[in-house]
Amino acid sequence: MPGTAPRVAALLWALLLALTPAAAAWARPVGSADGPADVALAIGLTIAAATVTGLWLRSRYRREEAERPGGGSGEDGDA
């Protein structure tokens, strides 16, 4: 099922980009911007972005390995 990773990554990035401006539009100043909810949101978004990026890189690496002749195992003496 490696073919679904790029689609999922693209979908998650599109949702993140589409929903972030809408969330900022309803934001109201309520005091400190460093409250526990803000920190949790920042951590959650960072983890989500890292996960999506990792899935995208993994799918890209697998695609490049599949395109090489011989499966790209590296045991045939290629340097």
C-alpha positions in Angstrom: 0.0 0.0 0.0 2.9 2.5 -0.6 0.9 4.3 -3.3 -1.5 5.9 -0.8 1.1 7.7 1.3 1.7 10.6 -1.2 -2.1 11.1 -1.5 -2.6 11.1 2.2 0.3 13.5 2.7 -1.0 15.9 0.0 -4.5 15.7 1.5 -3.2 16.5 5.0 -1.1 19.5 3.7 -4.1 20.8 1.8 -6.3 20.6 4.8 -3.7 22.3 7.0 -3.3 25.1 4.5 -7.0 25.5 3.9 -8.1 25.5 7.6 -5.3 27.5 9.1 -6.4 30.9 7.7 -10.0 30.2 8.8 -8.8 29.4 12.3 -6.8 32.6 12.5 -9.8 34.6 11.3 -11.9 33.6 14.4 -9.0 34.1 16.8 -9.7 36.8 19.4 -7.2 38.2 21.8 -7.8 36.6 25.2 -4.7 37.4 27.1 -1.4 35.5 27.0 -0.6 33.8 23.8 1.5 31.2 25.7 -1.3 29.4 27.5 -1.4 25.6 27.7 -3.8 25.3 24.8 -1.6 27.4 22.5 1.5 25.3 23.4 -0.4 22.1 22.8 -1.7 23.4 19.5 1.9 24.3 18.4 3.2 20.9 19.4 0.4 19.1 17.7 0.8 21.0 14.4 4.6 20.4 14.5 4.1 16.7 15.0 1.5 16.6 12.2 3.8 18.5 9.8 6.7 16.2 10.7 4.6 13.1 10.2 3.3 14.3 6.8 6.8 15.2 5.7 8.1 11.9 6.8 5.4 10.0 4.9 6.1 12.0 1.8 9.8 11.5 2.0 9.3 7.7 2.6 7.0 7.4 -0.4 9.4 9.3 -2.6 12.4 7.2 -1.5 10.5 4.0 -2.2 9.5 5.2 -5.6 13.1 6.0 -6.5 14.2 2.6 -5.3 11.5 0.9 -7.3 12.6 2.7 -10.5 16.2 1.5 -10.3 17.1 -1.6 -12.2 17.7 -4.6 -9.9 15.6 -3.3 -7.1 18.2 -0.9 -5.8 19.4 -3.2 -3.0 23.0 -1.8 -3.3 24.5 -5.3 -3.1 25.6 -5.4 -6.8 28.6 -3.2 -6.2 27.1 0.2 -7.1 28.8 3.0 -5.2 
